[in-house]
Amino acid sequence: GAAVFDDVLGLVILAVVTGIIAAANAGGAGLSLGAVAWISAKALGFLGGAIVLGLWLTPRLLRIASRVRVTGVLLTSGLVFCFTLSYLASLAGLSPIVGAFAAGLVLETSYFKDFEESREHSLESLLTPLSTFLVPLFFVLTGLHVELGAFGESRVVLLAAVLTGVAWVGKQVCSLGVLERGVNRLAIGIGMVPRGEVGLIFANAGAALTIGGQRVITPEIYSAIVIMVILTTLVTPPLLQWSLKRR
């Protein structure tokens, strides 16, 4: 639950930053506090509305789709739902990832019980060949944006260290919000640290943004973000195991 809330806040921040940059490119100096609040409300409202409406509408639509006795309907239905929400998010002025994230929250295994294919395969297993093909392409694209020469610059390494430190300290502070007694807050904080593919998605979205023809995220900043993602992802599992064994 904490990780989902963390990603939701990240999506809201991405929407706000994108709106600020769009306003700057339109000739404005930036966004007012009211405009920032409106973008945040719109992002949260879209997520909330998509989830509430999806929980009511999705089972009914999938029940209709399950009547089509054709191979591939299960996979096609899931993809169409995801792409539709992504498109609606884009129409609302938000990043398509907001819609895709909402689709992932709405889709449940129980919704696909009426599909003949679900008796032998789950939606996750049907997506495996697609993800096996597309996920490496995503990481290749991410790697192409990284300039290896930036790793030798001290300021890039320093920025990466600062970002990593902020990631660790910030999540430990968040773990203090767990009020239940006897909970391993250290393990909760460590478990929230990894940025993973979500951080890389945000970095790629930022790399595509420009103000006055200038990239918002320079190659140096992008490289520092990639270093931070690698460090937080690789170091967390052994530390999490250590924190759990302590208790």
LUMMARVO-644575 format. One record per residue (C-alpha): x, y, z; residue in one letter. Coordinates in steps of 0.25 Angstrom, whole numbers, padded with zeros to 4 digits, always signed. Layout:
<nodes>
XYZA/...
</nodes>
This chain:
<nodes>
+0000+0000+0000G/+0011+0010+0003A/+0018+0007-0010A/+0005+0009-0018V/+0003+0023-0010F/+0017+0026-0013D/+0015+0024-0028D/+0002+0032-0028V/+0010+0044-0022L/+0020+0042-0032G/+0010+0042-0044L/+0004+0055-0038V/+0017+0062-0037I/+0020+0058-0051L/+0007+0064-0056A/+0010+0077-0049V/+0024+0078-0054V/+0019+0075-0068T/+0008+0086-0067G/+0019+0096-0062I/+0028+0093-0074I/+0016+0094-0083A/+0012+0107-0078A/+0026+0112-0079A/+0027+0108-0094N/+0013+0115-0096A/+0020+0128-0092G/+0017+0129-0077G/+0027+0130-0066A/+0021+0118-0059G/+0008+0113-0052L/+0001+0120-0041S/-0002+0112-0028L/-0016+0111-0032G/-0012+0105-0045A/-0003+0095-0038V/-0014+0091-0029A/-0023+0089-0041W/-0013+0080-0048I/-0011+0072-0035S/-0026+0071-0033A/-0028+0067-0048K/-0018+0056-0047A/-0023+0050-0033L/-0038+0052-0039G/-0034+0044-0051F/-0028+0033-0043L/-0039+0033-0033G/-0050+0034-0044G/-0043+0023-0053A/-0042+0013-0041I/-0057+0016-0036V/-0063+0015-0050L/-0054+0004-0054G/-0058-0005-0042L/-0072-0003-0046W/-0071-0003-0061L/-0060-0013-0064T/-0066-0026-0059P/-0078-0023-0068R/-0070-0020-0081L/-0061-0032-0079L/-0073-0041-0077R/-0078-0036-0090I/-0064-0038-0097A/-0063-0052-0091S/-0075-0056-0100R/-0066-0055-0112V/-0061-0069-0113R/-0048-0065-0120V/-0034-0068-0116T/-0027-0056-0111G/-0039-0049-0106V/-0034-0049-0092L/-0021-0042-0095L/-0027-0032-0105T/-0037-0028-0095S/-0027-0025-0084G/-0018-0017-0094L/-0030-0009-0100V/-0034-0005-0086F/-0020-0001-0083C/-0018+0007-0096F/-0032+0014-0094T/-0029+0019-0080L/-0015+0024-0085S/-0022+0031-0096Y/-0032+0037-0087L/-0021+0042-0078A/-0014+0048-0090S/-0027+0056-0094L/-0028+0061-0079A/-0014+0067-0081G/-0007+0056-0072L/+0004+0047-0075S/-0001+0033-0081P/+0006+0026-0070I/-0005+0031-0061V/-0016+0024-0069G/-0007+0011-0070A/-0005+0012-0055F/-0020+0013-0052A/-0023+0001-0062A/-0013-0007-0054G/-0020-0004-0041L/-0034-0007-0046V/-0031-0020-0054L/-0033-0032-0044E/-0032-0047-0047T/-0046-0049-0043S/-0051-0041-0055Y/-0046-0051-0065F/-0052-0063-0059K/-0062-0064-0070D/-0052-0065-0081F/-0049-0079-0086E/-0034-0075-0087E/-0034-0072-0072S/-0035-0087-0069R/-0021-0089-0074E/-0014-0076-0074H/-0015-0063-0066S/-0014-0049-0072L/+0000-0048-0066E/+0005-0061-0073S/-0001-0056-0086L/+0006-0043-0085L/+0020-0050-0082T/+0024-0051-0097P/+0020-0037-0100L/+0028-0032-0087S/+0039-0041-0091T/+0040-0033-0104F/+0037-0019-0100L/+0044-0018-0086V/+0058-0020-0092P/+0055-0010-0102L/+0051+0000-0091F/+0065-0002-0084F/+0072-0001-0097V/+0065+0012-0100L/+0069+0017-0086T/+0083+0013-0087G/+0084+0020-0101L/+0081+0033-0093H/+0092+0031-0084V/+0106+0037-0087E/+0117+0029-0082L/+0126+0040-0081G/+0117+0047-0070A/+0120+0035-0061F/+0134+0041-0060G/+0130+0055-0056E/+0131+0057-0041S/+0118+0066-0041R/+0110+0055-0047V/+0115+0045-0036V/+0112+0055-0025L/+0098+0058-0031L/+0096+0043-0031A/+0100+0041-0017A/+0091+0053-0012V/+0079+0047-0019L/+0082+0033-0014T/+0084+0039+0000G/+0071+0047-0001V/+0064+0034-0006A/+0068+0027+0007W/+0066+0038+0017V/+0052+0041+0011G/+0047+0027+0011K/+0052+0025+0026Q/+0044+0038+0030V/+0032+0033+0022C/+0033+0020+0030S/+0030+0028+0043L/+0016+0030+0038G/+0013+0015+0042V/+0006+0016+0055L/+0004+0002+0058E/+0012-0004+0069R/+0022-0014+0067G/+0024-0012+0053V/+0038-0012+0047N/+0038+0002+0042R/+0053+0001+0037L/+0049-0011+0028A/+0037-0002+0023I/+0046+0009+0019G/+0056+0001+0013I/+0046-0006+0005G/+0041+0007-0001M/+0054+0012-0005V/+0056+0005-0019P/+0052+0014-0031R/+0053+0003-0041G/+0046+0004-0054E/+0036+0015-0050V/+0048+0025-0047G/+0054+0022-0061L/+0040+0024-0067I/+0040+0038-0060F/+0054+0041-0065A/+0050+0037-0079N/+0038+0046-0079A/+0046+0057-0073G/+0057+0055-0084A/+0046+0058-0094A/+0042+0071-0088L/+0048+0084-0093T/+0047+0099-0090I/+0051+0109-0101G/+0058+0097-0109G/+0066+0094-0097Q/+0065+0080-0090R/+0060+0081-0076V/+0068+0069-0072I/+0082+0069-0077T/+0090+0057-0080P/+0098+0059-0067E/+0085+0059-0059I/+0079+0048-0066Y/+0092+0040-0063S/+0091+0043-0049A/+0077+0038-0048I/+0081+0025-0055V/+0092+0023-0044I/+0082+0026-0033M/+0072+0016-0039V/+0083+0005-0040I/+0088+0008-0026L/+0075+0008-0019T/+0070-0005-0027T/+0083-0013-0025L/+0086-0010-0010V/+0072-0011-0005T/+0069-0026-0005P/+0081-0030+0004P/+0078-0018+0013L/+0064-0022+0014L/+0068-0037+0017Q/+0077-0031+0028W/+0066-0023+0034S/+0056-0034+0035L/+0066-0044+0041K/+0069-0033+0052R/+0054-0035+0057R/
</nodes>
